[in-house]
């Protein structure tokens, strides 16, 4: 309660200062200002290596603007710290340079207030780059005090609920979001350079399809129909391949009505890509290029460290069939033909749980997820997923139990999912029907039949390789973030009680 009363006292004082500004004819929430430098990319790069003597001789005048986050000094001279998107810099204010009235205004201002500063760039005796103010302009009043700079946000929930405070007080977080944007730009550049066309497809769908996931549902009043937030962009993008676009990708938001944990948020970013005449081997090369492009943003040698483990993206990624990976870890050979009863016995003997409606392929996939996945550290492509868990992938020509599908695993987590796309409309209908049957038997994540997509396939789709990449997980990996919340500016949160 004491802290709350103290906070309220500060807020009262700040409002009184706001009123005093109005009475002095100073707009407390300011007007347009035109800085010509930012604090890091401009000033530090241009002047950081110059000596103090050289800077004094050059008299480089700059105009900067930002939030005041530190203030010290007494009498008629003070130092303060200004923060903008480029970082932090010190500025120096003397009454005899800026005038008595402006200096008094500065002395009475609070941390969190915004200032515009015009002055020359110097270095102090301690060698710190500083802007020596010749003119100061009050820009905006902060009516709440900032969190203590030495302790930051103590409540972890506030980091996500009040991201703006996290960005002000935690430079590492601020820079992580800047890196996120650079990674996305690098990925887009890689796709564009390889002949892919970026497109946009609807977020609202009449049928939720393209993945096994529970959708969010809404209602369109004018049409009086239920609609769904998209759970994937896959089937729309494939329609474009049918239409002759040949190489397309979409990087955007997906919505799935699921729980939240360090790797899941109900809305998240993915990139899906489709290339005519590719198979899943071509897509492996594409995927490797995407991840190398992302790693290149944060590391010149393509080696990064995630939570203490060094990962090497400079070498070619390893490739292994799912059945071989299971055999290598457990000794169990799923290459052998077996009945569902035999597969269930293997699952029972090895503590692998299964559902009543599962087939052999489901159990193989469960063995991989429970016994193998967690041991995969360096980037590796696991391919050959069972047909039962791959309703949109092309069947392997040599073994019809498996598909030409792969997933990229790093540190035991899936980072990409891809396959040689199923382009046989008759086979596609059968698989949709099997999914619908699974839904009837209790799998509420199974897809319904998308009649329009089947019709599109009937017009003919060339052999195609498709890929889905979780952008948020990729950014987590590249920025050493523990939780998906750390790479989403505004993650989904439980309502406050």
Phi, psi and omega in degrees: 000324181298317180297321180295319178296320179297317179299316180297323177298317180296320180295322177297314181298318181294324176293326176295321177293323176300316179295322179296323177299315179300318181293333177275359181082017178258125180290116184292341180238021159063182181222181181303142177222150188235080175292146179250359176219150163255171197280333184254299188292336179262293190293311184293322179291323184282323190238355187299330183265357180281149177285160178299322180296317180296318181296319178297320181290325183283329182051062181279108182269130180231160173237123183232164178211148178173188181268131178281119184243000177201146179208135181208156181122170180210172179069227187254017177214139182215155170249152176210163178246133179246137182239129171226190185296338181272351180134207186238144174214153178273143169231157189237127183238126175240141181299322183286349178262321185259348180100151186296316183295315180294322181294320178298319178298318179296315182298327183273353181283164186247159171299137184103339177291154179258137180229150168251135185233130170243128181183181181263153182272125180227176169237137178286175178298336178274001177084014182272129178296131188216145172260119180270112190291134170252332177215137177235142183230121177287131186247320183196141182267135172265120183271354174236144177286149176286158172300153179304128188294338182273341184242341178062209180276112183282330179274114182303328180298325182294333178304321183266326180286325180237067185303328181300324177289322176300317181293326179289318190263345185236097183295328179299318178294316179303313183290330178298320180287331172294319178295321178307312180298320179294322178296314180298319177297319180295321179294315178299319180297319178299315181295314180299318182292341180256022170083013179271146179254124177281133182228170175234135178236165187297147172272325176270128183234150174278338175229128177276112185211170178102354179197164173266101183196154176278129181271162165275137182246145175221182182229132177267111187294316185297319180270348182054049177226150172284142177227166186232143169288137187298140176258351177192162177257002192305305189289331174293315182294324178295326176300326179289327174295317175303321181285357173099010180287336171071311177225112182225156171210155174224129177245111185190188189275137177239151184231124178225131185278076186225175182286177181242137174206184184302344181242004183225137173221143184301333171236137187204168182257134172231163167236125173247138181229146178221133182227120176297141176075003171275153162243185187293338175291320175297322182290331174300316178298317179299314182297316178301318178296322179298313183288328175293322177297319179293316180297327180296340178291326186251349184209125179293327182263008178064024173246127182233167176239125177242116179048044174090353180254127179279132179241138184247111178260004183280334182268167175293139182286139178292153179231136180208137176292144181303317181295321177294323179294320178295316181295321181296323183272319188252341185084356181275132185253102179272005172292333181291138174296137180209156178278168178296327179295319178294320179294320179296322179296317176300319179295316179299315183294335184248012175070029178260119182279152180212162178265158182299329185272358182292148172254182185303317182300324177298320182291320176302313180299321179294321176302315180298311184296322184272327188256337190243314192309315184296343183269356184271110186258296180287157182306128180213137174268120172259122185235172177084040180294147178299151179302322186299333182252014183223067188292347183245006183261152180285139179291140178293135185294331185270335181212105188290354176285341187238166183240163175274073183229150173219159170231144176266126179244138175218129180052038176078006181242147177279131180242347178201151180224131187206160175196165165287120191289143173289120180238012175269110185296329180290316177296319180300317179298317179300318182289323174299319180295322177295321177295318178298322177295318176302319179300317180294333182269001174125354179270096185281003174259355180290150186278148169281174177281125177261093186298322182295323179292319178299319178298319178300317179298328181295339175281350176104120173238130181294163171308132190218141173252132182237156184214142170233129181237131174280106184294319182295318178296321177299315180294319175307312183299313186286339182249010177059041180265136183284329188229150175299333178297334182283348180242003173253124182301320182226079180292159177293134182233151172294143178299145176295144178287000000 
